[in-house]
Amino acid sequence: MKDILERLEERRAQARLGGGEKRIEAQHARGKLTARERIELLMDKGSFEEFDMFVEHRSNDFGMEKVKIPGDGVVTGWGTVNGRTVFVFAKDFTVFGGSLSEAHAQKITKIQDMALKMRAPIVGLFDAGGARIQEGVAALGGYGEVFKRNVIASGVIPQISVIMGPCAGGDVYSPAMTDFIFMVRDRSYMFVTGPDVVKTVTNETVTSEELGGAKVHTAKSSVADGAYDNDVEALLQVRRLIDFLPANNMDGVPEIPSFDDPNRTDESLDTLIPDNPNKPYDMKELIQKVVDEGDFFEIQESYAKNIITGFARIEGRTVGFVANQPMVLAGVLDSDASRKAARFVRFCDAFNIPIVTFEDVPGFLPGTAQEYGGLIKHGAKLLFAYSEATVPLVTVITRKAFGGAYDVMASKHIGGDINYAWPTAQIAVMGAKGAVEIIFRQDIGDADKIAARTKEYEDRFMSPFVAAERGYIDEVIMPHSTRRRIARALAMLRHKETERPWKKHDNIPL
């Protein structure tokens, strides 16, 4: 018996070494952790249970039968993150460069199936060179099996991808279908075709970093939701995100003890809005002063900065926040901001996370670039996302709410449950100057008349009270009481039920 136990320990030790000491040292020399080191950081200490440690590939082509390493380039299993069950797979770059084989794919699909059955989140840690070329179509079939499960699990359990090294070819499409993608700066990159293929086909000379580095995907392409300086920081932030997320689409949001009084007021909010309506202010300041302990986890911080999306808590319960940012492009809605916010709203709705919207929007961004780029359809995505949402929707208009953008930003008309406005709110078709020049174009040459007409328009429409008179605004509130009002509204809406006609699925304007 003792011999058998010793042999088991020897086999385990061999499997844990992956590609061997030299390759582990090379991994560390690149500033990267190994797959198992990453999992240890992600999971609670001692909680990780590994599956399929001894799986090997079954390929006999190109001499592969002579090279077999236990685990076959991916570590899979489950553990806990702050006591909550989470499933994980981590590509092991020290074994065949983390490339995906048939057996490798079967390990991943097994853990995907388990996560779906147990209704628990799944995290994928990517550091790999794509499909294993020696296996040909068997590897491609493995990718297809993984992709299919990504789609089936979408909207049922949270799926998080962390790119911690190369991620190329077929490997990129699994993360692309998950809910969140995070990258490590200067060490990770994603692209469908690499720099060599790009050079051959298009004659462009580009580095891996320029083609698909963290800066590209967080600021330009919007593929990634965030980037961090190293493996440790990335994994700690993923742990933080998981704390905000429900385990599945039925459990409801997690609730943690909160020591921040929901009735807390903040007098500084009474002076947040500048006297000059064209002067910006930082909407993040409002979010941080309203949420529990100022703890806000921003999503896609570097992309479409004119809109803010992220998670926080009110009375210990997770809430999604969407807010126009007057500091960037005056908070205007454009194609990028609309797509960013629409995706976030749909995630929150899928997982029953209430949404609070802070609105200060002068309209949609004009111009040929926007129109040619499909602004109409991209703007419609955000309108569609809010309109189909059945979670609690609380909206606070802080200043401008002009034109169609007023409707789009969770207005009462498209399903907002509680719609508040600050006394500084201006709800109108457009700004006073533009409106007067259209209505009274015959007086444009007379500066005094135009000034008088502008004052008349401002007095009548540039306030929240016309909307309040019609019931489109439920209450005009004092800025300092915003946290208390939101907390009470969310508490009242906690058991909201909305009936919708049966459909197979909707047809969002993609």
N, C-alpha and C positions, 0 to 999 in steps of 0.2 A: 504493500500500500504506500509506504514511504517513497519508494522509487517512482511510483506513478505520480504522486504529488510533486516530487522534485522535477519530473519530466514536464509536468504541466507548467510549473513556474519557469522552467527554461524556455518553453515555447512562448509563454506570455512575454518573457523578457526579450526574446528575439523579435516578436511582433511589435513590441513597444519601441524598438530601435528603428523601425521603419526602414529607410534606405541605408542605415548604418551611420556610425559616428562621423565619418568624413562628410557625408551629405548634411548631417545635422549641423556640423560646424560651419559648412558653407551657408546654410540657411541663416544661422546666427550672424555670420559675417556680413550678410546683406541687410542686417538690422531687423530680421523677421524671426518670429517665434515658430516652433514646430506646431503641427496640428494638435497634438495632445496638450502642449503648453497653452495653446489658445483656449482649448476647451476647459482646462483647469481654471483659467482666469474668468471665463464666462460663467461657469457654474459655481454654485455654493461649494465650499470646501468639502471634499469627500463624498459629494452626492452623485458624481457621474458614474453611470453603469454602461460599459461598452458592450456593443453587440457585434457579432461577426468578425472578431479579431483575427480568426484563422482563415478567412475566405481568400482563395487565390484564383487568378484568371485561368481560363481553360483554352487559351489560344496555343496552337501548334505551328503557326506560320512564322516565317522569318526568324527562326531560332528562339521564339518566345518560350517554348516548352522548357528551355534550359534556364530561364530566368523567372523565378517565381518568388514573390515576397509576400508574407502573410499580411492581410489587410487590403492589399491591392490598391493602395494609394488614396484611401478615404477612411476616416475614423467616424463611426456612427454610434449613437446611443441616446440616452436620456439622463436628465438630472433635474436639479431645481435651481431657480433663480429667486433669491429671497423667499424660499420655501414653496414656490409655485412650479409645477411640472413644466419642463420645456424639453423638446426633442432637438437634436443637433446632428449635423454632419459637417466634417471638416476635411477638406482636400489636403492630402499630404504630399507636398512638393518633392520630398526626398525619395518618393517611390514613383518611378516612371514619370517624374515631373508632374504628378497629380493627374495625369491624363485619364480619361474615362474609358473603361472597358465595359464589356457586357456584365461581368461580375461586379465591378465597381458600381455600375448603374443599379444593379439589383440590390446592393446594400442601401443605396440612397432611397430607392422606391419602397423598400421594406420599412424604413424609418418614416417616410412620408405617410405610408398607409397607417402606421401605428399612431402617428400624431393626429391624423384625421379621426381614427377610431376613438382615441382618448380625448379628442376635442381640446388639444393643447397646442401652444405656439411651436413653430419650428424655425430654427436658425441655421442658415447655411454659411459656412466660412470657406471662401473660394481663394485658391492659390494654385493654379493649374494651367496646363498648356493645351487644353482642348481635348478632342477625341484622340484615342490611341490609334494611330494610323495603321499599325500592324493588324488590327481587328476589323478594319473596314466597316461594312454595313452593320455588323453586330454592335459596334459602338454607336453608330447613328441611331439604330433601333433603341438602344439604351437611353439616349437623349430624349427620344420621342416619349418613352415611358415616363421619364421624369417630368417633361413638359405637361403631359396630360394631367398628372397629379397636381401640378401647380395650379392648373385651371380649376380642377374639381375642388381643391381646398380654398380657392379664392373666395373671400367673403364668409368663410366658415371658421377658419383659424388664422391668426396673424402669421404671416410669413416674412421673415427678415433675412436679407442677404448682406454679408460683409465681404467686400473685395479686399483681400490682404496681399495680393500679388498679381501675377498675370491672370487674365480671364478673357479668353479669346475664342472666336469661332462659335460653335454650338453652345459652349459654356455660358455665353452672355445671355441667352434667351430665358434660361430658368430664373436668374435674378430679375430680369426685366418684367417677369410676370408676378413677382412677389410684391408685397406691400411697401417695403422700404429697402433701399440700397444705401449702404455706407461704404466709404473707401478710406484707404490710408494714403496720405500725401507722399509723393515721391517714390512709393514702393508698389503701388497698385495701378493697374490700367485695364480698361475694357475696350475691345473693338471686335467687329465682326471679321474684318480682314486686317492683317498686320502691315507694318510699314513696308516690308519687302513686296507684298502683293500690290499694295497701293502704288509703289514705285513702278512696278511692271505694267499695271493696267492704266494708270492715269498720269504717269511720269511725275508725280508729286514726290518730293523728298521730305519726309516727316519723321520725327522720332516717336517712340512709343508714348512718351509723356505728352507730346503735342497732339498726337492722334487720339488718345483715350485716357489721359491721366485724370487725377481727381479734380484738378482745376477746370478742365474741359467739361466734365460731366456734372459738376455742381453748379457752374456758372453759365455754361453755354447750352448744353444739350438737355439739361434737366433730368438726365438718366439717374443720377445719384441724388440722395436726399441730404447728405452731409459728408464731410471729410474730416479726418483727425490726423494728428501728427505721427502716431505710432500705433502698434498693435494693442498695447495696454490701454491707451486712451480710448481707442475705438471700442474695445470690448466692455470697458466700464460704462461707456455711454449707451451701448446696447442694453446692458443690464438696467440702466436708468429708464430707457424707453419701455422695456418690457414691464416695468412697474406701473406704467400708465395704461397699458393695454389690457383689455379683457382676454381671458383664456380662449374664448370662442364667441360666436355670434348669439349665443343664448344666455350666457352667464351674467351679463350686465357688467358695468364698469367696476374695477376694483375700488375698494374703499379703505383708506388708512386713517388712523387717528390723526386729527388735526387740532393744533393748539392755537390756530389763528381764528379769532372771533369773527363769525360771518357778519356780524353787525358793525364791524370796524368801519369807521369813516376816515377819509383822508382829505383834509381841507385843502391840500396843495392842488387837488384836481380842479378846484374852483377857478384856478388861474392858469390851467394848462393851455387853454385855447387863447392864442394871441389876439389882441384887439384888431390887428390888421388881418383881414380874411385871406390875404395872399401869403401870409407868413407861415412857414411850416412849424410843426412841433413833432416830437417823437412819440408815435403811437405805442411803442414798446413800453414806454414809461407808464402809460395807462394800464396796459396788460399786467405789468409786474406789480403795480399798486393795488390791483383788484384781486389777483389770484392768491391762493394760500401761500404764505411765506415767500412770495416773489419768485416761486419756482416755475419756470417756463421752459419747456423743451421745444425749441423751434425746429420746424421741418423745412428743408430747402431754403435755408437762410441766405445763400449766395445767389439764388436765382429769382428773377422777377421780384426784386426787392420792394417794388411799389405795393406789394401785398404780403401780409405776414400770416403764416399758418403754423400751428403748433399745439402742444398739449400742456395743460396745467390742471390744477385741482381747485374746486370750490367745495368747502365743507368736507374735504378729504376724498371727494369723488372726481374722477377724471372728466375733463371737459375739453372739447376741441375749440380752438380760437381761430377765427378768420378776421383779419383787420386790414383796412387800407392804411398805407404808410405815407402820410403827407410829406415826409422828408425826401421821398424819391418820386420824381415825376408828378408831384402834388397828389400822389395817391390815385392817379388815374388808372382805369382798367384798360389793359391791352391784351393781346393774344396770349402772351406768356403768363401774365398774372391770372387770366381767366382759367387757363388749363391747370395751372398750379393749384388754385383754390378749388376748382371742380373736382380734381382727383382727391384732394384732402376731404372735402365734404362727403364724397361718396364713400371713402373709407370709414369715416365717422358714422355715417348712416348704416353701413353694413354691420358695424359692430356695436350699434346702439349707444354711441357716445354723443351726449348732448352737444350742441354747437352754439357758441356765443359769437356774434358778429359785431365788431366795432366799425362803424361806417363814417368815412369822410372822403367822399368820392366826387370829383368834379365832372365825371362822365367817362365815356370811352375815348381812347386816344385817336385823334383824327390823322389822316395822311394816307398817301398811296401805298406805302410799305405795309401798313396795317391792313388796308382793304385787300390788297393783292395777296397778303398772307393769310386771308381767311378770317379776319376779325369777327365777322358776323357769326360764323360757325363756332369759333372758339369762345366768343362771348355767350353763345347759346348753350355751350357745355356747362357753364357756371349756372346759368338760369335753369337749365334742366336738372342739374344736381341738387340745387336748393328746392326746386319744385317737387321732385320725387322723394325728398327726404321725409321720413316719418318720425325722426327723433325730435326731442324738444329743441326748438329754435328760439333763441332770445337775441334780439337786435337792439343795439344802442347807437343812435345817430348823434355823433358828437359835433359835427359842423356841416359840411356840404353833402347833399344828397340830390344830385342833379340828373335830370334826364332819365333815359332807360336804365342807367346804372343804379338809380334809386330802387327801381323795381327788382333788379337782379340781386342786389345784396340783401337777400332774406327779408324782403318787405312783407307786410301783412297780406298783400294781394297774392303772393305765391306760396304762402304757407307759414309765415312767421307767427309764432304763438304769442309771444310778448314782444311788443315793439315800443321801446322807450326813445326819448330824445332829450338831449340837454337843451337848456334855454338858448344856447349858441347855435342850435341846428338851423340850417337853411335848406328847405325842401322845395324845389322848384324845377321847372323844365330846363332852365339854364341860368347862368349868372345874370345879374341885373343889367349890366352894360349890353350884353348881346341881345337880351330880350327886348330892351327899350329900342335898340337900333332896328329891330325887326318890326315891332308893333308901331313905333312912331317914326318910321323912316322919313316921313315928310318933314320932320322937325330936325333932321340931322345937322343942318347948317346953323341952327340956333342953340348955342351952348347953354344958355340959361334954361330954355325949355327942356333940353335933354337932361340937364341936371335935376330939374324938378320932376320930370317923368321917372328918372332913375330912383330918386328918393321915394316917390309914390310906389314904385314897384317893390323896392326894398321893404318898405313899411308893410305892404300887403302880403308879399310872398316869401321874403327872405327871413322866415321864422318858422318854428315848428307848429304854429297855432292853426294854420289853415288845414294842415293834415290832421291835427288833433280834433278840430271841429268836425271832421268827417269820420273820426274813429279809426283812421289809419295809424295813428300813434295812440297807444294805450294811456300813456302818462308822460308829461314833461317833468323830468326829475332833476334834482340838484346833483351836480357832478360828484360832490363829496360822498353821496350816498349810493354810488353806483354798485359797489361790492354788495351792500345789503340788499339792494333791489334785485340784482342778478341771483344771489343766493336764494332769496325767497321765491323768485320765479322758477328756478330750477327745482326747488323742493316741491312746489305746487305741481310742476309738470312731470314729476318722477314716474307716474304711472300712466302717462299719455298713451292712448290707443287711437290709431287711425286706420280706417277701412279704405282699401283701394280695390278697384275691379281686378279680377284675375287676369293674368297675362303670363305667357311663357317667359318673356323678359322684355324690357323696353328696348328702344332703338335710339340710344343717345347719339347726338350728332358728333360722331368721332372725327 
